[in-house]
Amino acid sequence: MALAYDPLFITSDKSAMDVPSTPPPMMLTQDELKRIAAHKAVDFVESGMVLGLGTGSTAKHAVARIGELLRQGKLENIVGIPTSKKTQEQALSLGIPLSDLDAHPVIDLSIDGADEVDPHLNLVKGRGGSLLREKMIEGASKKFVVIVDESKMVKHIGGSKLALPVEIVPFCCKFTAEKLRELMEGYGCEAKLRLGGEKGKAFVTDNGNYIVDMYLEKDMGDLGAVSDAILRLPGVVEHGMFLDMASTVIVAGELGVKIKNKHSSCC
Ligand SMILES: O=C[C@H](O)[C@H](O)[C@H](O)COP(=O)(O)O
């Protein structure tokens, strides 16, 4: 059944977004909203581009769409740089030619989901465990388009009582988790080693590392200072705060699609 969704209701203007131009459409599922945001992002893709391919339940719709356009001959000469083994598998199954950052150190456009987005377009990512490769690839991108459903929009990242993931080396992981907890104690932090690996063991990232999920009770305030402090801890590989990296965030909600661009997004 066709969705009762008005694709023409797209705005990058806050005031316009606040006043819906169409009656509320029928309820869309979260997955339908994710797909709508993903397809809108793929409109930015042009033939000949080197593309960062994101990971997760939203990004998979973008990868599928890119595969579909290639198959239809509407896109040509695309090279994809996958941000995880899972995305690599999906892209290969769709016939998307793949490469890596060694061969393509500059990426034209990356498209990926996020766990949280604040009004300045700072992100939390990595609840799916792919934050390191994502940060490397998206950080090497001329344009980074983030795709989310409206449930991901928050006032302050990391303060939602959902996890801020930190990738750490497996060596003495409890020691590093405790150091993280101590560092973030002032924010009411609980630090948990992520499980979900074989036989209930630790979750292992594509890079052979572990993840500590930090649950914070308070907002972090100076995100840059917190980021630096986390990265200074020996044993930490990377964290899931993506500060000042997104060029554009595409938010799909019940009332339409909102496009937020860097430097014109705030408040
Ligand atoms: O590690 C996972 C990635 O950062 C994902 O992009 C993020 O967790 C958002 O995933 P989803 O689109 O499934 O909510």
The ligand as an SDF file (V2000), in Angstrom:
LIG
                    3D

 14 13  0  0  0  0  0  0  0  0999 V2000
   27.5790    1.6390   15.3710 O   0  0  0  0  0  0  0  0  0  0  0  0
   26.5500    1.9420   14.7960 C   0  0  0  0  0  0  0  0  0  0  0  0
   26.3620    3.1800   14.0650 C   0  0  0  0  0  0  0  0  0  0  0  0
   26.9660    4.2890   14.6480 O   0  0  0  0  0  0  0  0  0  0  0  0
   24.9360    3.4850   13.6430 C   0  0  0  0  0  0  0  0  0  0  0  0
   25.0060    4.3830   12.5910 O   0  0  0  0  0  0  0  0  0  0  0  0
   24.0930    4.0760   14.7340 C   0  0  0  0  0  0  0  0  0  0  0  0
   24.1110    3.2230   15.8570 O   0  0  0  0  0  0  0  0  0  0  0  0
   22.6390    4.3030   14.2730 C   0  0  0  0  0  0  0  0  0  0  0  0
   22.0850    3.0790   13.9760 O   0  0  0  0  0  0  0  0  0  0  0  0
   20.5590    2.9030   13.5500 P   0  0  0  0  0  0  0  0  0  0  0  0
   20.3930    3.5720   12.2420 O   0  0  0  0  0  0  0  0  0  0  0  0
   20.3890    1.4080   13.4820 O   0  0  0  0  0  0  0  0  0  0  0  0
   19.7320    3.5000   14.6400 O   0  0  0  0  0  0  0  0  0  0  0  0
  1  2  2  0
  2  3  1  0
  3  4  1  0
  3  5  1  0
  5  6  1  0
  5  7  1  0
  7  8  1  0
  7  9  1  0
  9 10  1  0
 10 11  1  0
 11 12  2  0
 11 13  1  0
 11 14  1  0
M  END
$$$$
